[in-house]
Amino acid sequence: MRAGNATYSSFSDLPATVPLFPLAGAVLLPKAQMPLNIFEPRYVAMIDAALSSDRVIGMIQPDFASGKTEEPVPPLVGIGCLGRIIAVQETGDGRYLVTLTGIARFRLEEELATLTPYRIGRIASAGFAEDFGTGLGEDEVDRDGLVKTLRAYLDANDLEADWDSIDRASTEILVNALAMMSPYGPAEKQALLEAPDLRTRAETLVALTEVDLARRSRDEGGVTLQ
C-alpha cells in the first residue's frame, strides 16, 4: 500500500518501535486519513521526532476498561494503527496541523522506558498482514446496505453528505472512513478497529447504527429503516 511518498508491502517495511499517540474515542484505520491538531508540547516534540525520522506514529486508545483513562500515564489498549504523516502545517503559535494516512494495525508488545516526553512502544504485526493489501474483502461487503443505513442516520440527524464522493470512494475506503467518523464510544470504536476483516467491520458499523436509530425511534418516534 502507498501512504504519501512511501510504499509499505509488509510489516518489515515499518519500524519495530514507534512513538505512541494515545487519543480516546479516536481510531485510525488502514488507508484512511486522519487530521490532527497537535498542541501539547510533548506531542509537538513527537511530531518533530517523527518528521526527522520515518514519519510514522502509532495511534492508540487509552484502556477504557481500566477506569484509569484520566491518569497522567493511562494504560493503553492492546491494538492500535500505524499512521504516516503525509501533510504538516505549522500554525505560527506552536501547533502542528497534521494529516495521517493509516498504514496497518499493530499489537503493542511492550511500552519502553524512555526519557522522551512522549511514549514509545515496541510493536508487532501478527494477524494484520491483510492491511497491506488493497481492496481485500470488498466483494463480501454489502455496500448497498451500508449506504442505506448511512442515509437513514443522516436523515435522522438532519445531516448532509457529499454523495458524489461517497459514490466514487472504494468500498474499503468508505467502510474505514465511516468507521473512523462514527459517533460511537471508545469500546465501539475499538471493536471497529479490531474487526478481523472488512466485511465484519462493515457489519459491525451497520449494527451499531441500527441500534442507535432504533433507540432514537423509540425515544423520539418516527425513524425507521425502510
N, C-alpha and C positions, 0 to 999 in steps of 0.2 A: 504494500500500500504506500501511497505518497502523502506526505504531510509537509506542506510548504515546499522547500527545495530538497527535502530529504526523502529517501525511499527506504522502507523497512520491510524486509522479507521474512524475518523471523526474530525471535527474542534475542538471538545472538547479535543483532544489529543495535541493541539497546544497552545502556549502562546497567551494571549489576547493582549499583546503589544510586538513589535519586533523592533530591530534595522533596519533602512532603508538604503539601498544602492542605491542611485539614479544613473542610468547609461543610458545615452541617446543612442538610437538605439540598445539596447540590451534587450531582454526579456527572462525570464526563463519560461519553461513550465513543467507541472507535469510529473514526471518520467524521464525527460531528464536531461542530465548532462551539467554543465557549468564550464569551467576552468576560474579562475580569478587570475590576478597578482595584489596583494594588496600592494601598496607602499606609499600612502598618510598616514601620521601619524594618522589622525582621523579614517581612515578605518582599519589601523593596530590595533588601540585601539578597534574598533568594533569587529574585529575577536577575539582578546584576550578575550573580554567580552563574546562573543558567545561560545567560547571554554570552558569557565569556567561555562557556564550555560547549555542551551538546544541545542546549536549548530545550532540554527535556525535564519536566517536573511530574510528580505524582499527585493527582487529585484523589483525596480520600476523605471519608467522613469520620468525625469523632464517633466513638462507640455509643450509640443511642441506648443500647441495652444496659450499659453500665451505670447510668444515672449520674455520671461524673463529667458530662459534656461542658459544664461551666468552669471546670477547673483550669488553671493556667496551662497545664500539660495533660489534657484529657487522653485516656486510652483511645486507640483507633480501631476501626473495624478491620477485618482481615483482607478485604479485597478493594482495590481502587483501580484507577485507569491512568495510564501514562499519556501525557499531552506534550506536543511540541509547540513552542512559541513560534507562531508564523507571522505575527504582526505585533509591533510595540510602538507606543507613542508616549513621549514624555510630556507631562502637562505643565511644567514650569513651577508647580507648587509641591514637588516632591513625590508625586504619584506617577504610576505607570498605568496606561490603558493597554491591556494585553489581549490578544486573541490566541487561544489554544486550538489545535486540532487533535482529537483523540487518536491515539495510535493503537494501543492494546491494553487489555486489563492485566492486572498483576496481583499476585498474592504477596502480602507483606510478611516476609520471613522473620525479620528482626529489625528493631529500631536501634540505631547505632548511637553510642555515646559520642558527642561532638561538642566542639567549642563554638560552632556557628550559632547565630541567634535563631535559626530555623532548624527544623527536624530533618533527619536523613534516615532513609530506610534501605535495608538490603531486600531485594525483591526477587521473585521467581515467576515463571510464566506457565507452570503446569496446568494444562487444561484449557488454555486460551489460544492455541495455535490458529484457530479459525478466524481470529480477529485480524490477522494479517491478509486474509483473502478479501476479495471484493465481490459483493453480491451473493455470498453463500447463504442459501436458505430462502432467498427472496420468493422463489416459486411456491413455497409452502405457506406463505403469509396470505391471509385473507385481506388483501388491500382494500377491497370494496367495503368490507365490514368495518375496517379501521376508519376509513374516511367517513362512513355513515355515522359512526359513534362520535367522531370529531365534530361533524356538523351538528349533531344533537347537543353536544357540550357547548359549542359556540353559541347556538341559538338560545340555550338555557341561560347563558351568561351575557347575552347581548354583545357578543364579540364578533369581530370581523377577521377574515383570514385572506392571505394572498393566494387565491386558489390556482392561479396560473403557475406560481412557484411550486405549490403542492403537487400539481399535475406533472410538472417537469422533474420533480425530485425522484431519485431512485427509491425503491421500496426500503432498502437498507437505511439510507439517509433519512427518509421520512420517519420510519419507526424510531430510530435512535434520537432524532431531533425532538420528536413529540414526547418521548420518554424523559428527555432532559428537561423539557419545558413544562411538563405536567405539574400540577399544583399540589402534589401529594407530599406526605411527610417523609422523614429520613428513612424509616423502615421500608416504606413502599418504594422509595427511590432506590434503595439498596437492592431490593428484590428485582427491580427492573435491570439494574446493573449486572446482577449475578445470574440472570436468566441464561440457561445453557445454550440457547440458540435464538435466532431472530424470530422464529415463529412463536416460541414461548414468550419472548419479550412483548411481541405484539398482542398476544392473547392476554397476558397479564395486564397490559395497559388498557385494553378494551374492558376487561373485567373490573378493574379499578374505576374506570369512568362510568360504567353501567351502574355500579354500586352507588357512586356519587349522584348520578342522575336519578336513580330510584329513591334515594334519601331525599333529594330535593323535591321530587314529585310528591312524596309522602308528606313532607313538611309544608310545602307551598302549593301543591296541586298543579297538575296540567302538563308536566314534562314527561313524555313517553317516547320510547324508541319505536319507530314505525317499521 
